[in-house]
Amino acid sequence: MPPLRLGHLTVDTPVVLAPMAGITNTAFRRLCREYGGGLYVAEMVTSRALVERTPESMRLIKHDDDEAVRSIQLYGVDPVTVGAAVRMLVEEDRADHIDLNFGCPVPKVTRRGGGSALPWKTDLFTAIVNAAVREAGRARGGAGIPLTVKMRKGIDEDHLTYLEAGRIARDAGVAAVALHGRTANQYYSGTADWDAIARLREALPDVPVLGNGDIWSAEDAVRMVRATGVDGVVVGRGCQGRPWLFGDLQAAFEGSDRRFRPGVDVVAATFRRHAELLVENYGEEPKALRDIRKHVAWYFKGYPVGGDLRARLAQVETLAGLDELLGELDLTLPYPGEAAEGPRGRAGSPKRTALPDRWLESRALNEEQRATIAAAELDVSGG
């Protein structure tokens, strides 16, 4: 695979870490970077919270000094606020790449017209993307920093938006378009529609297109590229508990069959290091240890670790306590094979997308919906 080119940026390994709330903080990004190359995007931050400089928003956009590309994803529903957030990042030199979130299916986002619900309103989508691209273009003496968009197929199979939204984004001057091959209604259930990704790739021959959905292994990534012709892949849930997946992906795209097959000793050491990095990230041990608990099932998926020990790991409170529990593991146990691979995390089930009243009646905003949008720039987060 050739490098991924986003404006003046070159990503040697065409792999993007999908921003995931509560996951892709500095700790996890560091672990992933230590295994392989790619573009590592921080957790989504809301534009209003960023403009208001809330402590949490400022923490979310923090990057380690050695992160070569400071990548930030913004969520917003108001063109003025999104533009102001991009302007802040540009003027204060806080980012080298900005992504706009139009793919979040979480109800608290979509019921206010945001995330994967937003591209249905073409006037609003166009205004937000144009404002963001304009402000991003002011960086570095007019050279600009690359701005990309990430979206889903649409709200449901009867209300698809991805082809039109892709063309609008292309015409606005985005550096790339990423498509998760599911509708908002699907959430993370079912199978990602790689045919839709291929159709978007064909519709946008003059801008990089990235594919997202059901990449659980390096082999999946290679299959997606061959099936769709995309310029790169976006990996989300597949790397949870497996930062070494980025090493597999780099090897695969370099034409190597080298893969990481860690035994319990490596998994335990990586899990412990993740916890330690979270302490650095949050600046307090109790919060970091509460955070690492959700990673237990992902790291030890398929490994013969007893339910009692898993339960105690999921209640750990200190690094000392974590060390004691990890000391109970049989570190000689090898990689378990297929049991450690495949889907991870909750997929959920198909559900009707929560939308503002009468949202689907027109592709343009009415006055009541404009008022909803004006009130929707809240400090929310979603995947």
N, C-alpha and C positions, 0 to 999 in steps of 0.2 A: 504494500500500500504506500502511495506517495504521501508526503506530509499534508496536513490540513492547513490551508491558508485562510486566515481570517483577517482581511485588510492587510496591515503591515505585519501582523503576527504570523509566525510559522509554528505549528504544533507538529513536531516530528512524528509522534505516534498519534494517529487520528482517532483518539479516544477521549471522550468527555465524561467526567464524573457528574452525574445528574445531581443538582442541589436537592438535598433531602432535609427537611426540618428535623432538628435534634440529632442529626447524623453527621453531616458533612462540615463539622467544625474544624478548627485548626488541627486538633488531635488526629482525627480520622484522615484528613487530607495528608498530613505528614506520613502516616503509615502507608497510605496508597502510593505516595510519591517515592517512597523508599524502595518500592518494588518495580515500578515502571513509569514510563513517560505518559503524558497526556495533558489535558486541560482540566484543572481541578476547581470546581465552582463551589463557592461558599453557600451556606444556608440562605434561603430566600429571605429578603428583608422588605418590609412594606415602605413604599415611597414616603408616605406621610410621616411615619415614625422616624425615617432617616432625616427628612427635612427638619423635624422637631428635635433631632439629636437625642432621642431617648437613650438611656444607658444601654439597654439591650440591643438596640439597632446598631449602636457604635461598636458593641462587642461582636455582633454578627459579621461586620465588614472588616474585622481585624484579620490581618494576614501575618504569617511569620516572615521574618526578614529575608529568608532564602527562598520564598515562593517567587519563582521567576515571572509568573503571570498572575496578577491579583485579579481574580475573576469573581464578580458579584452578580447575583440575580435579584432583580427588582420585581415586586408586585405592585400594581396600582390600577385604579379605574378612572382616574381624572387626569387628562392630558397636561394640565398646568402643574399639578403636583408631581407627576412622573418626570416632566421636563425639569422641574426644580431639583428633584433628587439627582438626576443625571448631571445637571449643572454643578451641583455641590461636589459630586464625585470627581468631575473633571477639573474644576477650579482648585480643589484641594489635593489633587493628584492622589486619589485613593484607590484608583482602579486602572487596570490595563485592558479589561474586557468587561462588558456589561451584557447580561442576558435579560430579556423580558419574559415574565411568566404568563402564558396564556393556556396553561395545561392543567392547573390544579383543579381536581374534582371535588374537593372538600366542601360540604354543604355551607359552612359559615362563610366561604368565599363566593361560591356560585349564587347563593340566594340573594346576594347584593350585586350580582351582575359581573363579578370578577372571574379570574381564572379561565377555565375552559368554557364558561358561558359567554365571555366577552366578545370573541370574534363574530358571534351572530349579529351583533350591532356593528355593521361595517363602518358607519360614520365614526363611532367611538374608537374602534380598533385603528382605523386610519389615522385619526387625530393623535392617539397615544404614540404610535410607532413613529409618525412624522416628527412629533415633538422630541422624542428621545433621540432619534437619529440626528436631528438638527443640533441638539445640545452636545451629543457625543462628538460631533464633527468639529466642535470648537477647540478640542484638546490639541496640545502640542503644535501651536501655531497654525492650526487649520488642517493638520494631517489627520487629526481625529483618532479616536480609539474605536475598535470594532464593536458594534452592537448587534446582537443576534436575538432571535425570538424562538421560544419553545412552545409548542401547542399540541393539541389533540386533534383527532379527526373532526370532531364536532360535538354537539350535545348528545345526539343519538343518531341512528342510521337514517332517520327522516330529516335531520337537521345538521347536515355535514357542512363544514366551513373551511376545511384545510386547504383546498385548492385555491379558492378565492383569497383567503387570508395570506397564503404563501405568495401569491402574485402581488398583493398590496404591499407586503413587507419587502419583497424584491424591488418594487418600484420606488419604495421609500429610501432604499439604499442600505438595507441591512447587510451584514457580512455573511450571514448564513441563516438557514431555517432548519430547526429540528422538529421532527414529528414523532410523537408517541402514537403508535398504531392502535389506539383504542379511543372510544368515545367517552365522554364524561359519564354517561350512564353505566358503562362497563366498570368504572372505577379501575381496579387492577385484576378483575376476573377474566376468565376466558382466555382466548389466544390473541396476541397482538396481530394486527392485519398488516403484514409486510407488503401485500399487494398495494395497499394505499400508499405506503412509503415509496414504492416503485413508481406509482402514478405521479406523486409529487416530484420525484426526481426527474421524471420525463417532462413535467410541466414547467420546471425551472432549470433549464440547461445552463443558465448564465449566473448561477449563484450556488455555493456549496449547500448541499442538503445532508442532514444527519438523521440517522434512524435510531429509534428508541423503542424498546419493548421486547421482553422475553430473551434477553441476552444473559444466559446463566453461565456461559463458558466461552473460552476463546473460539471454540469450534462454532458456537452459535453466532459469534460476531462475523466470522469468515463467511458463514452461510448467508447472513443478512446482506453483506456486501455483494456477494455473488448474485443473490436473488433480486436485489433492488438497485444496485449501482450507486449506492450512497457514497459520499466522500469521507464518511467517518461514522462512528457509532457513539451513542450515549448510553451509559450504564448506570442503573439505579439500584434496585433491590438485589441484583445479582452479586454485588460486592459486599453486602452486609455480612459482617463476620468473616470476610475473605478479602482483605486488602491485597493479598498476593494475586488476585485475579488480574490486576493491572500488569503484573509481570508476565502472566500467561498471554494477555492481549498483545503486549509489545512483542513478545516472541513470535506469536502467530502472524502478526502483520509484517514481521521481518523475515518470515518464511521458515522459522524454526519450529520444531515439534517439542521443544523444551517446555515442561509444565511443572508448576509447584504442586507437590503432593505431600503436604506436611503431616507428620505424626503428631501425637498428643503433646509431645515436648515443645514443638514449635508453636502449636496453637496456644498452649498455656502461656508461653513466653510472650507471644504477641498480644494476647488478651491482657496480661499484666502490664505490658508497656502501654497499651491503649489506656488503661486506667491511670497510669502515671502521667501520661500526656494530658488527660482530661483534668487532672489536678492542676497542671500548669495552665490549661485553657480557662478554667473557672476561677482559679486562685483560691479554692477552698476544697478540702478533701471530702467533706460530707456530700456536697452537691455532685462532685465528680463520681463518687461511688454510687450514688443514686442513679446517675446517668449510665454507668457501665452495666447495670443490671439488665437492661433491655437487650444487651448484646450477647448475653449468655447463650440463649438458644441458637443464635446465628453462628457463633464461633464453634460450638460443639455439636452442630447438626451432624448426625450420622456417626458420631464417635461414641464408643461404649462407656459413657459417663452416666452413672446411676442417677435416678430421679431425685433421691434424697440430697445428693451433692449438688445437683443442678438447682434444686430449690434453695439450698443454703447460699449458693453463689448469687442467686437472684435476690438475696436479702443482705448482702455484704455491706458493711458500713465503713470499714477502714482498709487502708492498704495492708496493714499488718494482718487483719482478718482475712483478706484476700490471699495473702501469701500462705497462711495456715491452711486454707481450703485447697489451694492449688497443690499444696504439699501432699494431699491425699490422692492425687491422680497417679495412675500408672504411666509414667512418662515413656515407657518402652513400647506403648501401643502404637502400631503403625497407622498410616493413612487408610481409612476404611473403604475407599473406592466410591462406587456409585452412590452410596448412602449419604455421602457428604456433599454431593453435587445437587444440581437442580434448583427449583424454585425455593425461595425463602421469604419470610415475612407474610403478613396477612394479605390475601388477595381481595377479600371481601366478596360481595356478590353483586350482580347487576341491580341497580336501583334507579328510580326516577330522580333526575337531577333537580335539586332545589333551585328555583329561579325566581326572580322578581315577578310580580303580578303582570300578566299579559306580555311577558317577555318575547314569546315566540310569534306574536301577531304581526310583527313588522321587523324588518332588518334595520330600522332606524329608531332612535330613542324618541319617546314621547315626553311630555313635560313632567309627568309623574315619575317616569324612570330617570329623568335627569336629576330630579330631587333625590331619588334613591342613591344614584351614583355619587352625588355631592356628599352624602352622609356615609358613604361606604369606605372612605379612606381611613380604615381603622387599623389598629395594630393586630393584625391577624397573621396566621401562618399556616401553611399547608404544603403537601408534597407534590 
